[in-house]
Amino acid sequence: MRADNTRPVPRPGVLAIEAYVPGKSSAPGAAKIYKLSSNETPLGPPPAAIEAFKNAADELALYPDGSSKPLREAIAGRFGLDPARIICGSGSDEILSLITNAYMGPGDEGLYSEHGFLVYKLAILAAGGTPVVAPEKNLTTDVDALLARVTPKTKIVYLANPNNPTGTYIPFEEVKRLHAGLPKNVLLVLDAAYAEYVRRNDYAAGIELVSEFENVVMTRTFSKIYGLALVRLGWCYAPAGVADALNRIRGPFNVNGPAMAAGIAAIGDESHIAKAIAHNERWLPWLTTEIEKLGLKVTPSVGNFLLIHFPKTGKTAKEADAFLSQNGLILRSVAAYGLPDALRLTVGQEDANRHLVGTLAKFMGA
């Protein structure tokens, strides 16, 4: 193929990327909208975070702290971490991209599970790497399948635990087994975006592994249980060497001041987080039970969302999505994740949850 000298041309692989498509946020014609497509907390942010965000307006003309030091120290205090090993960014998406760009290039491979978070593939391709996918068992990460696909070209293994969009998780012993099977030069990225919601004794987000080993990073977000999705705020805990590499390539002011202020206030409000956990503990099992009564399969979830499976013919996921939208209920299509017969439902407020079940009952003819 001849080179195109008439205009700038992206490097190979960039145009092969399918841009990330977020969940829809509107339902034209519906009297009231229930947005249950993006795993946002139904309780909103802590009041203190809203106040801190507003107060930051007085300093809009000033640059924020270039290293996010106040936020890093607040996170460190909350979780008992070394603030020097915390990197903050514009959502955990930016952190994942920074990690990938720092440790992957053309000819390298990035490995993740079959229904893993779509951003992994996007980040790998954007860095010039090759995505490698391992099959799952029962919509759950299969450690043996991941390890079987590690090659000398593998540079990063991404593990969403719990996983989005399935809501499944693997116990910490399995995470440790995965890490033990990786070469020391392969980086294990533990994406723990939904860690705060998990109520299982055999689960851990990964801080212990990061503290002990040089090739493990844990990423977290303020977009879910902390209710700060609008300001885009995330962080990671990393070995000193990884933190040094990420600091060299991140933007010097990659976290804005209002976001930082809101994050500091949010992470200090433990009572608000407790309310969010209690709300999820009540409504996650209720939704599961009520939806299954309608004859639909629901994948057991430890997050703040459910994966609902529909028949391949008849009452399909596509038809259900259209019917729900007509009634103001916005769910997430997950066909891009290889799940064309399912919809992802975020746990909402009580009225939204009850409206969802009632509307689904009408759709199913129950």
JOVENQUI-V540979 format. One record per helix or strand of 3 or more residues. SS is the DSSP state (A for helix, B for strand). FROM is the first residue (numbers start at 0). LEN is the number of residues. Records with the same first field share a line. If there is no record, write none. Layout:
SS=FROM-LEN + FROM-LEN
This chain:
A=13-3 + 46-13 + 68-11 + 82-3 + 90-13 + 117-9 + 142-6 + 171-9 + 194-3 + 206-6 + 228-3 + 239-10 + 256-11 + 269-23 + 316-10 + 334-3 + 349-15
B=85-4 + 108-5 + 129-5 + 153-7 + 186-5 + 215-6 + 233-5 + 296-3 + 304-5 + 341-5
